[in-house]
Amino acid sequence: MLAAMTVATGRVPPFQLTAMAFVVATLVGVAWARVTGQSLGVLRSLPAGAWALGIYGLLGFHVFYFMALKSAPPLEASLVCYLWPLLIVVFSGLLPGSEGGGLRPAHVLGAIIGFAGTALVMVQASGRPTFSGSVTGYAFAATAAFVWASYSVGSRRYKDVPSVAVTGACAVTAAGTFLLHLMFETWIWPESIVEWLAIAGLGLGPTGLAFYLWDDGMKRGNVRLLGAASYATPLLSTLLLAALGMGTVTPVIALAALMVTAGAVLAGRS
């Protein structure tokens, strides 16, 4: 839902938007703790490494991704950034013992097929990539991909840390992106109730609950399968935009769906 909701936020600048959304995401964590009977006091006893990893993942990814979008065309930057699911599949081979499960060529091939399907979706939506723009911009996009993949797989090291601890990383990310907003942007207030609702929706879902669920999946789920299945994200985003009248479903999109599904199944096999 990220793309559709972001479109609905109007002219709100990206760092400001991220800061506002992560304030809501922090409140989501507070509510999650209350509903599940957990205590946010766990934040006081978190290992320093868990704090560092959470901030590195959430704040680091968004900083490098937005820097990429400012330095390279959005389609091309996003394509490079979407190497992160492939990197998750590869990095999963570094997990210890049975958790790594041994990385086989079929796993990597599945992730590559998923990436190809994702590229079809994005090219269909935005046109033929030219890869114009600065090398620096693509370096930022590749760094963002590395940050998210390494953060995701690294979360496995702290699988005993409850996912409600993501609340702390969300709060730091809100503060960090607000400072970046003050440095590089001019504040623009949302102009309608729809834009306010879209910002709240971002914080509740794509930049809120999604991160808590992702943390739980990375710590206790099948890392390789989740990584490859993540290529469904731009596909689902395109289908949602089509359902909202902001795009169309074509035979190319159908082919991409088959590729993403096949890739996930192949990469997720143990």
Number of C-alpha atoms within 10 A of each C-alpha: 17 16 14 17 20 18 13 17 23 17 14 21 16 17 24 23 23 26 24 19 25 30 22 24 32 26 17 21 25 18 14 19 17 12 9 9 9 14 13 17 9 14 18 10 9 15 12 9 11 19 16 12 20 24 21 18 22 22 22 20 23 20 18 21 23 18 19 28 18 15 19 22 18 16 20 25 26 21 22 21 24 22 22 27 28 27 22 27 28 22 20 26 20 15 17 12 9 8 15 18 15 14 18 13 9 14 25 21 17 27 34 22 24 32 26 18 28 26 23 20 26 22 16 16 15 11 11 12 15 9 14 11 14 13 13 13 25 26 19 25 30 22 20 28 26 22 23 23 25 19 23 26 24 22 23 22 15 16 15 10 20 16 20 24 24 25 26 21 24 29 20 20 28 25 18 18 23 20 15 15 19 12 10 12 15 11 13 12 13 17 12 12 10 14 20 16 15 22 24 21 20 28 25 21 19 16 24 25 18 15 19 22 14 16 25 19 18 22 22 13 14 16 25 31 24 19 27 32 22 21 30 22 14 19 22 14 16 24 17 18 18 14 12 11 9 12 13 15 16 11 8 14 21 14 14 25 21 15 24 28 19 19 27 27 17 20 29 22 14 13
